[in-house]
Amino acid sequence: MNATAVGAIELSSVGVGYQVQDALMKAASTTLIIARTVCSGKYLVVFSGNIANVEAAMETAETVGGVSVIDRLVVANVHPALFPAMAQSVVLSPEEIGALGVVETYSAVSAMVAADYAAKAADVTLFRLSLAMAMGGKGLLLLTGSLASVEAAVEAAKNALKDGGLLASAVVLARPERELFTDYI
């Protein structure tokens, strides 16, 4: 993925979500990554492109979304590890498995923020980024690496979310059982 920026908008209404998706795609040249209903009756749209187009599309999305906008995000120079983790296409080799970091958030957008900060803060492998699918609208980030790197990444994720009240939990397991990684190797 050659995107330089990513945008995400989370809405409290499915109908308005469809309106927002249509409007933002018409507003600027962007690539749609995710557009779907999510648990608890919300709608999530994630898109990418150059920063000017992502910002223009987001401005339109916010205007159309109005009071239905729960959260929004625009990140220039997004860390490329977010895309395969979001697609849940990361397969870990046994050598990559180390400490485990788990960051749980109260929204999909805040999980993306946490993932970007974590990936930029330390040499870790993001291997799962779940965006409000079947967890009551929560987001989930899983990452692995050396203990020091995982601690630094989780701390960066926590700091990124500290003012918004959207952090549900942040856990580091120094020596997790390999069975915790069964679905990813």
Disulfide bonds with the S-S distance in Angstrom:
none
